[in-house]
Amino acid sequence: MEEWKQAAISAQEALQKTLASTHRKSKEVQEEMKRAVATAQVMETRDMDRLKNCGTDRHRLRTGTNSKKLTAHQSSPTGKNASLAAPMPFQVVAGEYDLTVDEGTEQVVGVSEAFIYPYLAHGGLYNDTALLRLNSSLEFNVNVSAISLPEYNSTPEAGSNATMVGWGSTSNTSQPTWPSLLQWAVVPIISLQECIPLASNVPGVNHLCTDALPDKSICTRDPGGPLVQDGAVIGIASWNLNPCTTYPYPSIFCQVSNFLDFIYGLMSS
């Protein structure tokens, strides 16, 4: 826990330095950024506690109908290759579309183990990803299939489009609105150089960013969802500033191509 506390303190110090140097000196914008990053840190801490101490609650991680990737967005307070072993009270639901209806396309599989990326940093805002081991295989069909991983060290071109998917809040206020149907949006990639000052100088080399468009951003409950381009999952939804879809704040994703050693290493073992 000391490492976790130190990471949170470092993130807070970095935020203070950022706010002092940013060209947007407005007190209102500064306070909004503080609240947004603090909210993200609280959400990360809750995710960590829920993954480690969720008791008998049956948490379900969902992928959409013909959704191509099972991803998880969780955090670890350690610098080790953390593994949370069975019993894991999580389930993966593949082939989902409408959360309120049993459509007959869903496949429910238990999770036996979660492998958390070991180098979490800045209060959970960097490298917040994990790989799940399922109790049994999924049956691939028209509704559930696999997706390609990107090439090593590949970075999508700024200005190119990608598709983000999830059941996150569709509200553009601080009050969430939960959709029952799987949502998707096509959004343009922006360069890291453009993204960094727009997101309080927090994004780093392992991040991807998409531009702020009206009603098109990741939001609460979207983290862990895929960002897809040319048939490959290039990003895992990580965080954004609140309220969602507020211009000019981008959506922030983990860049999957930078985590391939972690992914392939676990798969080969």
Protein Blocks (a to p, Z undefined) as FASTA:
>chain_A
ZZmmmmmmmmmmmmmmmmmmpmblbfklmmmmmmmmmmmmmmmmmmmmmmmmnojaccdd
dddehiabdcdddddfbfbdcddddddfbdcdehiablmbcehlaccdddfbdcddfkbg
ehhpgopacddddfbdcdddfkbccdddddehiacdehiacddddjbdfbfbfbdcddfb
dcddddddddfklmmmmnoolacfkbccddddehiacdehkgopacdeehiafbdcfbdc
ddehiacbdcddddfklmmmmmmmmmmZZ
